[in-house]
Amino acid sequence: MLIHAEGLKKIYRMGATEVHALRGVGLEVEHGEFVALMGASGSGKSTLLHLVGCLDRPSEGRYRLDGVAVEALSDFELSRLRNKRIGFIFQAFNLIPQHTVLENVELPLIYGNVARDVRRERSLDILHQVGLGAKVNHRPTELSGGEAQRVAVARALAIEPVLLLADEPTGNLDTETGEGIMRLFVDLNQRGTTVVMVTHNATVAAYAGRMVEMRDGHIVRDSGVPAGLAPTAD
Amino acid sequence: MDWSARIGIGLKGLLLRKTRSLLSALGVVFGVAAVISMMAIGEGARREAVEQVKLLGTNNIRVKQLQLTGERQAGGERRYSRGLTQEDATVIREGIPGLLAVTPLKFVAADVRFRGRQGIAQVVGTSPEYSDVTNFRVGEGRFISELDVADAKATCVLGSEIKQELFGYREALGAAVLIGDTWFTVVGVMEPKMIREGRATAIKVRNINRDVYVPLTSALSRLPATDGRPGIDELAIRVADAERLSAVARLIPRFLSAKHRGVEDYEVMVPEELLAQAQRTQQLFNIVMGSIASISLLVGGIGIMNIMLANVSERTREIGIRRAIGATKRDILGQFLTETVLICLAGGIIGIVLGFGMAMVITLYAKWQTGFSLASVVIAFGTAASVGLAFGLYPARRAAELDPVQALRFE
């Protein structure tokens, strides 16, 4: 099992008030799944994605990623874990503007201490795969939205992640371009990458093999597509 | 994370806002330029001082006739002091042990001519010991001899520049030159001495390459005295042991006061002591300049820190992205520290160039000698890097301590 989360709670303190973003969430995801996390804004889906992506630690609860107990890891170990296992894709693409396309893709490999020629070769290879071989020396500002998101996908894939996390990946794209990105996700998933995607768009969610719906910090519906997995509403 | 990648990321970060980065480096530029030019001036002054001591001869003491004025002049006349005379030289030579040589000097204002050519020269009447006292040697021919002095012969030794002016490349030895109204035979030419045009220091060094030496007796008997005084103008003394220099200098007035009947119409000068004093003044100047330079560096550092804090908050999202794809706190700290150090080093390089430029301008217009030392470059670079590290640490820590999730949400 890739993701095994039990009783996850996340409480933010904003001054005197406490915000309960997650109120006890359990989620299990097998290797090779494509999961769509759905819900209105404020439902806690992004917070769950951040916890699953090891960007943050839960206030309460247990989370195992590929057998590693995440809640016990230090900030440094979390960084390393993200760097080796997890690829992130964001709604706003989040490319770094002062770096070229190639450098953006190379960045996680630089942080992972991958040797220069290895990282260059691998990055170029992936950029060719996503159809951007001709734009490796462009700046992010010179790209269209679809191209920028492909670069972001290439950057996420450069480290060969076990888990690809996407936060509204088509939110800033027109329908046609968004479909292109989704087909890329489906293709990656079919080749074995586990994908967890946050979206509020039902059309986009339909590409996923499993739908999990959240409301007010709880999972309220889980289609639980893979056979043998019980729905984990709380 | 390898260094080339780290520096590459740092540079890209700086080039993101080129004008801002450049402007923020200005404080360091001026601080370093001040350090460099200050050290160049200090080094120049040091070299100049050493040269001047060499020019006068080491371990020298000079006793100079003073021009008394007003009341003191009247006092001197009342007490019948004859001023500095040859007898003073004898008294010192015989009374004080540990002297290598004592030589009297008489300056004469007279034109020096050869076949219608006239040279600007200082005619100096002296004795054979002059060469030993000043360590200034003849290049060709011979120096004034005991016999020349004893017989008040009309012989002279030319400085290299005046020889060049009167004779060009022709042979000077044996020729007769007109000094004042008297013909003198050239018996020797001095070796040239390197003299640089320097700033006015405690010691006034004349251009000795324009000296014309004649036997003291000849200067007194054959040439008209400049001030009409029968005595001599200066005594040059060389002490054998450098450590006894000031002791001897203190001793001299005791020997002279009887002859001068208590009139202080002379001054005792130790060039090396004056130079040491000049160097202490220089050191004070260095400290003051150094403080100004460090204030400039401090202000520059604070300016850079300010800019970097602004950069960090503007680039919060970038920091979040980097953290999401696996940058550790150390990576972020390193990135912003690298950026600050790079700004400071760039400022340092510009400052070094500017500082040397300023030193060259000073040399050109103020005629102050300046010296370039590798040490100053190393110090300037080291200071710039330390300023970068010191003032970069706080913004870099702020960047590193940002919460990845919060940073990613930053618009």
Contacts between the chains, C-beta under 8 A, distances in Angstrom:
chain1	res1	chain2	res2	distance
A	50	B	405	5.1
A	53	B	324	7.4
A	55	B	323	7.4
A	55	B	324	6.1
A	55	B	404	4.8
A	55	B	405	5.3
A	55	B	408	7.4
A	56	B	403	7.9
A	56	B	404	7.2
A	56	B	405	5.0
A	75	B	328	7.6
A	75	B	329	6.2
A	76	B	328	5.4
A	76	B	329	7.1
A	76	B	330	7.7
A	79	B	323	6.9
A	79	B	326	5.6
A	79	B	327	6.6
A	79	B	328	4.2
A	79	B	329	7.4
A	79	B	331	7.9
A	80	B	326	7.0
A	80	B	328	7.2
A	82	B	323	8.0
A	82	B	324	6.6
A	82	B	325	7.0
A	82	B	326	4.7
A	83	B	325	6.9
A	83	B	326	2.4
A	83	B	327	7.8
A	84	B	326	7.4
A	88	B	324	4.8
A	88	B	325	6.5
A	90	B	321	7.9
A	90	B	408	7.5
A	94	B	317	7.3
A	94	B	321	4.7
A	94	B	324	7.8
A	94	B	408	7.7
A	96	B	318	5.6
A	96	B	321	6.2
A	96	B	322	7.4
A	97	B	16	7.3
A	97	B	318	8.0
A	98	B	12	4.3
A	98	B	13	6.3
A	98	B	15	6.7
A	98	B	16	4.5
A	99	B	9	8.0
A	99	B	12	6.0
A	103	B	12	7.8
A	107	B	322	7.3
A	107	B	325	6.0
A	108	B	325	4.3
A	108	B	326	5.3
A	110	B	1	6.1
A	110	B	2	7.8
A	110	B	5	4.7
A	110	B	9	7.6
A	111	B	1	6.4
A	111	B	322	7.6
A	111	B	325	6.7
A	111	B	326	4.6
A	111	B	327	4.9
A	111	B	328	7.5
A	111	B	331	5.8
A	112	B	326	6.3
A	113	B	1	6.2
A	113	B	2	7.5
A	116	B	2	7.2
A	116	B	4	7.7
A	116	B	5	7.6
A	155	B	325	6.8
A	156	B	325	7.9
A	159	B	326	7.5
